[in-house]
Amino acid sequence: MKRLAVLEGVARTVQRGDMTNKIKTVAKPESREPTLQRSIGPTQMALYGLGSMLGAGIYGLIGKAAGQVGNAVWLAFIVALVAALLTALSYASLGSRYPRAAGAAYVTQRAYGFPLLSFMVGLALVCSGLTSIATQSRVFAANLVELLGIEGIPIAWLALGFLLVTTGIVFRGIRESMWVNVVCTLVEAGGLILVIAVGFSYWGSVDYLETPDGPVDGHTWLIVVQGAVIAFFAFIGFEDMYNVAEEVRDPQRTIPLGLILAMAAAALLYMGVAITAVSVVSWQELAVAPGPITEVMARAAPMIPPVLFTAITLFAVANTGLVNYVTSSRLLYGMGRQGMLPAFFGKVHDERRTPHIAIIVLFLILAPLALTGTIAELASATVLLLLAVFTVVNGSLFVLKQRKGENKGRFEVPLFVPALGAIVCVGLIVVRISTGDWRAPAIAGALLLGCFVIYVLMRARSGAPMPPAEEDDETA
């Protein structure tokens, strides 16, 4: 009691501001480390996810899907939406329950308690982000050369310049990154809306159930499903939304709402573009056109110069690179905070409130990737890793929903949603492996082996790369 009285007296003296230097040293409170800034609302969250999904790939994807499905390409997008929505809803539910950066790795650890699996899930997502950013940097550089007619400047150096600018934006702050994302997303969506608007008068001019083997019936549904496998990848991007959870206001509500709005908007745009494309240009021509959307615009609105879509592609590519950079930096940050990577990855800049060390490390890895350009097959392989991650994440929600004592989120889904989501993702993995060459699975296996080696090295150095995920104390 005497000691308590002394401490209370010291505290009162500190408040009056007349303590001696010696006592100040003894009673100095611990300084709190800076944290990420919560500034993302529902609209920005939805646009962030939409920008991640509306990549430049849709401009070529329509042609590939039309060649597979014919005029029923819109139906393939509906099937793909249902398939992707299963996993997206699982992410929405998990984001509502456990709003953390590197959330996929966290929920994997929470569900299975298997550090190696959790570590490999996190690093697989980082690999996916790295290859996407490096790819987008070179695509941006190539389109910039085409748009401006620049000669004499190597693509690699323009790609490096793109990375430097993107790094600066991401380092500057989440608000700045989000505003750039909003502008780019509106330009992307505006380009697709323009396609629908100029081709709307052609709607109803063809049979929208015609496939390469005739009208859709019981035997040709397989063709639609095969086309849906292609279209499925147009919806990948929703997983990026989970990784900025610690910068979202009211994440338990904002993450599910933003994710569902983004998926709905993307689906409407994709189906509108699909119907427009086959209405204006025959599916046979779309399948072989080097630029399917450019061909649609040339026929429906020849007065609009094709260079416009080159400019829109720049915004789309830049946006994809930016979103993946933000996501990857938050993955490294979250993995550092959770003990899967060295703790310095979890540091936050005092003024900018961004994970500056993770951002710098990403640039140091991305620069040589962008300069060499040897990433095309690596990008293809990471698609398989993404599907594997989706399978594990769906399984995690399935396990957690059945565990007694787990707190529920504001957004809950029936148990069959993660179960079917996992089955769909496994099916897509089988299709990708069985219909493609051996390189992508081999590279994916090599990446997983590399993740395992890093895990072993970290375990040998520190004893355990990750503490158990038992308590969820960061859901505010």
N, C-alpha and C positions, 0 to 999 in steps of 0.2 A: 504493500500500500504506500509505503514511503517513497519507493522508486516511481510509482505511478504519479504521485503528487509532484515529484520533481520534474517528470517529463511533461506534465500538464503546464507547469510553470514555464518551462522552456518554450513550449508551443505558444503561450501567450506573449512571451517576450519577442519571439520571431514575428508575430503578427504586428506588434507595435513598432518593429523596425529598429530597435535600439540594442540589438544583441552584439556582443563582442565578436571579433573575427574568429576567435577560437571556437566559440559555440556555433557560429555559422557553419564552420567546416564540419563539425560533428553532426549537425541537424540538417544538412543540405539534402533535399529530397532528390530521388533518382529522376534523371531526365528521361522523358518518354520519347521513344523513337518515332519519327514521322510515319504516317500511314497513307495509303492511297486515298484519294479524294472522291467522295461520293457525290457525283454531279449528273449522272445519267438518269433521265426520266423515261417514261414509257415510249414516247414518240421517237426519241433518239435511239432507244433500245431496238425498236422495230426497224428503223432505218439502218442501223448498224447490221442487223441480221440480213435485211433485204439486200444491202450493198454487198455482203459476203456471198449471197446466193446469185445475184445478177452479175456474174462475171462475164467477161468477153466470150466465154465458151458457148453461151447460148446462140451466138451469131453463127457458129458452125455446127452446133449440135442439132439444130433443126433439120439440116440437110441429111445428117447421118440417120436420125430417127425416121425421117420421111422415107429414106431408101429402105429401111427395115420394115416399116409399118404402112407406108402409103398414105392415103388421105386420112387414115384413122390415127394419125400421129397425136391428135388432141386427146384421143382415148388413152394412148400410151402415157401421156402426161398425167391423166387422172389416176391411172393405176400406180404410176411412180409416186404421185403425191400421197396416196394412201399408204404405200410401203414406207416412204420417208417419214410420214406423219407419226407412225408408230414410235420410231426412235426419237423424233422431235418431242413428242408428248412425254416420253420418259425423261428427256433432258429438262423439259419444263417442270416436271414434278420434282426432279432432283434439285433443280435450281431453287425451287420453292422451299425445299427441306434443308438443303445445305449450300447456301450461297457463298462459295469460296472460289478464289482463283485456283487454277489447276483442279477444278472440281471433279473431273472424271477420275483422276488418280486418287483423290481423297475418298470418294464414295466406293471405289474399288477396294481400297484398304479397309474402309469401314465395314464393307459387306463380307469380304473374304479373309481379312487379316493376313494376307500373303504379300509381304513387302516386295518381292521380286516382280510379281504380276503388276502391282500398283506402280512400281518404278518404270516398268516397260510400257505401260499404258501412257504415262506422262511423257516419256521420251519419244514414243511413237508419234504422239501429237506434235511434239516439237519438231521432229523430222518432217512431218507433213507440212508444217508451217514454213520451215526453212526452204524446202524445195519449191513451194508455191511462191514465196517472195522472190527467190532467185530467178525462177521462170518468168514471173511478171516483170521483173526489172529488164530482162532482155526483150520481152515482147513490147514493153513500153518504148524501149530504145529503137526497135525496128519500126514501130508505127510513127514515132517522132521523125525519123529520117524520111519516111514516106510522106508524111504530112507537110514538112517544111522543106523537103528537097535538099537536106543537108548532105554535103559530100565531103569526104576526107576525114571525118571523125569516126573512129572505130566504134562499133556497136557496144563493145565491152566497156569503153570509157563512159558512154552515155548511160549505160546500165549502172555503173558505179555512181554517177552523178544522181541518178534517180534514188539509189539507196541512201546517199548522203542526205538528200532533201527529206526523204521519208523518215530517216533516223532522227533528224532535227525536229520534225513535227511530233513524232511519238515522244521524244524526250521533253519537248516543250510542255506538254500536259494533255490530260485526257479530254479536257474541254476543246482544246484546239484540234485534237485528232478527230473528235466527234463532229465538229463543225465542217472540217474538210470532208469527212465521210458523208455528211448530210448533202453537201453540194454535189459531190460525185454521184451519190445514189440518185438524187433527183435528175441529174443529167442522164444517167443510165436508164432509169425508168422512163424519162421523157423520150428517149430514142425508141424504146419499144412501143410506147403509146403512139408515137408518130407513125411507126410501121402499121399498127392496127388502124389508125385513123385514115391513112391514105389507101389502105386496102379494104376498108370496111364495105365499100360499094360492091366488091366482088363476092362478098359472102353469099352463100346459097347457090353458087354457080357449079358446084361439083358434088359428087356423092361422098359424104364425109365418113362413110363406113367402108369405102373401097380399100382393099389391101392388095399387095402384089399377087395374092392367090385368089382374089375376088372379094365379095362382101364378107363382113365379119359373121362367122357362125361358130358352131361348137368346135370345128377343126382348126379355125384360124385364130382362136384366142391365144394359142401359143405364140403366134407372131406378135400379137399385141403385148404379151408379157415380155418377149424378147426386146421389143422396142422400149418397154418400160424400164428394162435394165439400163439401157442407154440414158433414158430421161431421168432416172433416179439421181444421177450425179449432178443434175442441174439444181437439185435441192440441197446438196451438201453445203454447209455454211452455217446452219443453225447451231452447230456445236461451238462456234466461236463466241456466241452470246454468253455461254456459261462462264467463260474464263474472265470476263470483266465484272463478275458478280460483286466484288468488293468495292467497285466504283459506281454501283447502282443505288439510287435512292429507293428505299422500300423494296429490296430485291425479291422478297417472297411473293410480292404481287407483280412487280415490274417485269421480272424475267419471263414468267409464263405468258403474261399479256403481250409483251413485245415479241416473243417467239411465235406465238400463234398468229399475230397480225402480220409478221414478216412472211410466214409460210403462206397465208391466205393471199397476200398481195402478189407474191411470186407466182403462185398457181394461176391466178387470174391473168397475169401478164403472159405467162408461158402459153396458156391455152388460147388466149387471144392471138398471139403471134403465130402459133401453130395453125390455127384455122385460117388466118390471113395468108400465110405463106402458101398453103396448098390451094387456096382459092385463086391466087394471082398467078402462081407458077405450078406446073404439073409436078407431082412428086418425083417422077422420073428425072426431070431436069434439076430439081432441087438436090437430088441425091448426088449429082455429079458437078454441081456448081461450086467453084472455088470459094465464092462468098454468097451463100444462099440469101441472106437478108439484103445484101447489096443488089442481088438480082431481082428480088421482090420490089425494092424501091425503084430500080431502073425501069421496071415495067409499069408500076402503079403511079409513080410520080417522077417521070423523067426530068422534070425541071429542077429537082433537088440534086445538087452535085454529090457524087459518091464520097467526096472528101469529107462530107459532114459526118459520115459514119466512121471514118478513120479517126476524126476528132473525138467522137463519142467513145470509141474503143479506148482511146487514151485515158479518158476518165474512168472507164470500167476497169481497165488494167491497174491504174494507179490506186483505185479504191480497193481492189482485191489485195494488192500488195500492202496497203496501209492497214487494212483490217487484220491480215495475217501477222503483220509485224506487232500490232498491239496485242493480239492474242498470244503470240509466241513469247513476248516479253512477260506477259502475265502468267503464262505457264511456268517459265523459269522462276519467276518471283514466287509463285505458289509452291513450287517444288522445293525451293529454298526454305520457305517458311515451314513447310511440313517435314523438313529433314531429309528429303530425298536427294537433294543436291546441297553443295556447300552453302552455309548460312549467308554468305555475302550476296548470293543471288536474291535474297529476300530483303535487301536494303532499299530504302526509299529516299530519294533526294529531298533535302530539307525544304527547298523553296518550290521546286517544280512538282513535288508529290508524285513522282513517277519512279519506277524501278530502274534507275539509271545504270546500274552495273549490268543487269540483265540485257538492257538495250544495247550497251556498248559491246558486250560479248556476242550478241547476235550479229552486230555489224561486222565484227572481226571474222565470224564464220561465213557470213553471206558474201563479203567482198570477193574472196577467191572463187566461190561458187559462181557468182555472176560474171567474173572475168574469164573463167574457163569455159563456161557454157555446157559442161558435160553433166546435165541434170535431167534431160528428157526422160530417160528410162527410170531414173531415181524417182521422179514425180509420179510415173505410172505405178511404181512399186508401192509408194506411200498410200495410194488409193486402197490397196489391199490392207495396209496397216490400219487405215481409218475404219474400214468395215470390221476389222477384228476388234478395234476399240469400241465401236458401236455395240458389238455383240456382248462384250464384257460389261459395258455400262448398263445395257438392258438387263443383263443377268444380275447386276448389283442391285438395281431397283427391285427386281423380283424377290431377291433374298431379303432386302431391308423391309419391304412391305409385310413380309411374313414374320419378322422378328418382333417379339414383344418388347415394349419399352421404348421403341423408336418414336421420336416425335414426328407428327405428321405436318405437312406443309399446308399452305393455303390452297394449293392446286394438287389434287390427287387424281390418279387414273386407276381404272380397274386392273386387276392382276394380269388379265390376258394381254394388255397392251405391251408391257415389256417382254412377255413370253413370245408373242408374235413378232415383235420387233427383232428379237434375237434370232428367231428362225429365218426371217427375211434376210437379215444380214449374212447369216451363214450360207443361205442359198445364193446370194450375190457373190460371195467369195468363191463358191464352187463354180459358178458360171464364169467368173473372170479367169479362174485358173484353167478350166477345161476348154475355154474358147480362145485363149490367148497363147502367146509363146511362153517359153520357160524363163525368159529373162526377168520379168516382173516378180514372179514368185521367188526366184533365186535371190534377187536384190533385197526383197522384203525379208527373206530368211537371213541374209547377211546383216541387215540392219538390226534385226532382233538379236542376232548373235553379238553384234557390237554393243547393244544395250546391256546384254547379260555380262559382257566383259567389264563394262563400266561399273555395273552393279557390284561385281565381285571385287574390283579394285577399291571401291568406296567402302565396302564391308570390311575388307582387310585393313583399311586405314582407320576407320572409326568404330568398328564393331557392329554397327547397324545403321543403314542409311536412312531409316525412317522410324519414328515412334509410332506406337499403336494409335489408331484413330478411334478413340472411345467417346470423347466429349466434343460436342459441336458448340464452340463458344464464340463463333464469329458470325452470327446470323443477324446481327443488328443492321 
